[in-house]
């Protein structure tokens, strides 16, 4: 019985670890995410506010982040650590630059989550520490990230802000201005965030399926052994 309990415990650990291995992006080199949540002070509410497209060149180890907002929204700087905020899992130290417009410049990449984005919590990376104010921002901005050969997966750039804020989970935030004259948050500035996946990454990776099948197979084998022992 001791051996059976041990095998059951191992199966449980295997299943739990594999089920929790889901990442926000299904691909490790190309990921398109949706900005779907505004922080509470902005009044933006929820919706489709634009996209964050991450691509990784595995030859140069350089990632490109392209942020495109929907009509009426522009990317600005209103006092947050940067126009863009995100939390990496590689300890910061990224080289961030090559902005698509000279209106945007500067970056911070720390080892600790000490950059506060109101409503969504703390991250360790911010891009565009200098940016235009409301009324003169752009609808689309891109920039690059690199850290030698350390960056091999765009998921390394997309981790939940921690400590979290009270406005929901955030993987990536954008400081935005809503120039629309009607609708939620019209005329306001605030933050937009990626709260979850924009592509089918909720489907477990093949390795996850394999782990689950292995664990279920072991459970089936244990059940058969126990029935055989009972019959004997």
Secondary structure as the mmCIF struct_conf table of DSSP 4:
data_model
#
loop_
_struct_conf.conf_type_id
_struct_conf.id
_struct_conf.beg_label_comp_id
_struct_conf.beg_label_asym_id
_struct_conf.beg_label_seq_id
_struct_conf.end_label_comp_id
_struct_conf.end_label_asym_id
_struct_conf.end_label_seq_id
HELX_RH_AL_P HELX_RH_AL_P1 UNK A 2 UNK A 19
TURN_TY1_P TURN_TY1_P1 UNK A 20 UNK A 21
BEND BEND1 UNK A 24 UNK A 24
BEND BEND2 UNK A 26 UNK A 29
STRN STRN1 UNK A 30 UNK A 34
STRN STRN2 UNK A 37 UNK A 38
HELX_RH_3T_P HELX_RH_3T_P1 UNK A 40 UNK A 42
TURN_TY1_P TURN_TY1_P2 UNK A 43 UNK A 43
STRN STRN3 UNK A 46 UNK A 46
BEND BEND3 UNK A 47 UNK A 47
STRN STRN4 UNK A 50 UNK A 57
TURN_TY1_P TURN_TY1_P3 UNK A 58 UNK A 61
STRN STRN5 UNK A 62 UNK A 69
HELX_LH_PP_P HELX_LH_PP_P1 UNK A 70 UNK A 70
TURN_TY1_P TURN_TY1_P4 UNK A 71 UNK A 72
STRN STRN6 UNK A 73 UNK A 75
BEND BEND4 UNK A 78 UNK A 81
BEND BEND5 UNK A 83 UNK A 83
STRN STRN7 UNK A 84 UNK A 86
BEND BEND6 UNK A 89 UNK A 90
BEND BEND7 UNK A 92 UNK A 92
STRN STRN8 UNK A 95 UNK A 97
BEND BEND8 UNK A 100 UNK A 101
TURN_TY1_P TURN_TY1_P5 UNK A 102 UNK A 103
STRN STRN9 UNK A 105 UNK A 109
BEND BEND9 UNK A 111 UNK A 112
STRN STRN10 UNK A 115 UNK A 117
TURN_TY1_P TURN_TY1_P6 UNK A 118 UNK A 120
STRN STRN11 UNK A 121 UNK A 123
BEND BEND10 UNK A 124 UNK A 124
STRN STRN12 UNK A 125 UNK A 130
TURN_TY1_P TURN_TY1_P7 UNK A 134 UNK A 135
BEND BEND11 UNK A 136 UNK A 136
STRN STRN13 UNK A 138 UNK A 138
BEND BEND12 UNK A 139 UNK A 139
STRN STRN14 UNK A 140 UNK A 146
TURN_TY1_P TURN_TY1_P8 UNK A 148 UNK A 149
HELX_RH_3T_P HELX_RH_3T_P2 UNK A 154 UNK A 157
BEND BEND13 UNK A 162 UNK A 163
STRN STRN15 UNK A 164 UNK A 164
TURN_TY1_P TURN_TY1_P9 UNK A 166 UNK A 167
BEND BEND14 UNK A 171 UNK A 171
STRN STRN16 UNK A 172 UNK A 178
BEND BEND15 UNK A 181 UNK A 183
TURN_TY1_P TURN_TY1_P10 UNK A 184 UNK A 187
STRN STRN17 UNK A 189 UNK A 194
BEND BEND16 UNK A 196 UNK A 196
BEND BEND17 UNK A 198 UNK A 200
TURN_TY1_P TURN_TY1_P11 UNK A 201 UNK A 202
BEND BEND18 UNK A 203 UNK A 203
HELX_LH_PP_P HELX_LH_PP_P2 UNK A 204 UNK A 205
HELX_RH_AL_P HELX_RH_AL_P2 UNK A 206 UNK A 231
#
